[in-house]
Amino acid sequence: MHYRFSQPIMVLAFEDNHQIAVSVPAGQIVDVIGPAENDGRFLLLNVNDQPFHAFASDLADGIEQILAR
């Protein structure tokens, strides 16, 4: 499903077994893939063809569903 951030949000990238916090600006369109495998607090997102994790609670009020990308 395609969503647009209505406010900036911090997401986590995973590189070389390290977590890196990345800021995603308001207006960014993302695909919400689903729950992260190892931790139910996170959702897996696809932002510009790159995978990220975001807290599900952060997304509850900060995104709006859109029909087309």
C-alpha distance (Angstrom), angle and dihedral (degrees) to the residues before:
residue distance angle dihedral
M1 . . .
H2 3.79 . .
Y3 3.79 120.5 .
R4 3.80 136.5 175.4
F5 3.79 122.8 -143.2
S6 3.80 111.9 -123.6
Q7 3.81 91.2 -165.8
P8 3.83 135.6 21.0
I9 3.79 114.0 -82.5
M10 3.80 137.4 -170.8
V11 3.80 116.9 -126.0
L12 3.80 132.5 178.9
A13 3.78 126.2 -117.2
F14 3.79 121.4 -166.7
E15 3.81 118.8 -141.3
D16 3.79 127.4 161.9
N17 3.82 92.1 -11.9
H18 3.83 91.5 -54.0
Q19 3.78 130.4 111.9
I20 3.79 116.5 -129.8
A21 3.80 121.8 -167.4
V22 3.81 113.1 -135.3
S23 3.79 127.3 -174.0
V24 3.81 116.2 -133.8
P25 3.82 114.4 -161.4
A26 3.79 127.5 -126.5
G27 3.80 111.5 -90.8
Q28 3.81 94.1 35.6
I29 3.82 113.9 139.0
V30 3.80 115.4 -137.3
D31 3.78 139.2 174.4
V32 3.80 115.4 -126.8
I33 3.80 104.9 -145.4
G34 3.81 98.2 -177.4
P35 3.80 142.1 -97.7
A36 3.79 118.2 -17.8
E37 3.80 111.9 -107.6
N38 3.79 101.2 -125.5
D39 3.79 102.7 32.2
G40 3.80 126.5 40.0
R41 3.81 92.4 -158.1
F42 3.80 90.6 72.0
L43 3.79 136.8 67.8
L44 3.79 122.5 -152.9
L45 3.81 112.4 -123.6
N46 3.78 132.8 -171.5
V47 3.82 110.7 -144.6
N48 3.81 115.7 177.8
D49 3.82 89.5 -20.7
Q50 3.81 92.8 -53.1
P51 3.82 124.6 113.1
F52 3.80 120.5 -122.5
H53 3.79 137.4 167.2
A54 3.81 122.3 -131.2
F55 3.77 131.0 -179.4
A56 3.79 108.2 -100.6
S57 3.81 89.0 -138.9
D58 3.83 90.4 57.8
L59 3.79 90.5 54.7
A60 3.79 96.5 48.3
D61 3.80 95.2 86.5
G62 3.79 102.0 13.1
I63 3.81 104.3 69.2
E64 3.78 138.7 58.6
Q65 3.80 125.6 -155.5
I66 3.79 116.9 -118.1
L67 3.77 127.1 -167.0
A68 3.80 101.5 -140.8
R69 3.75 135.4 24.0
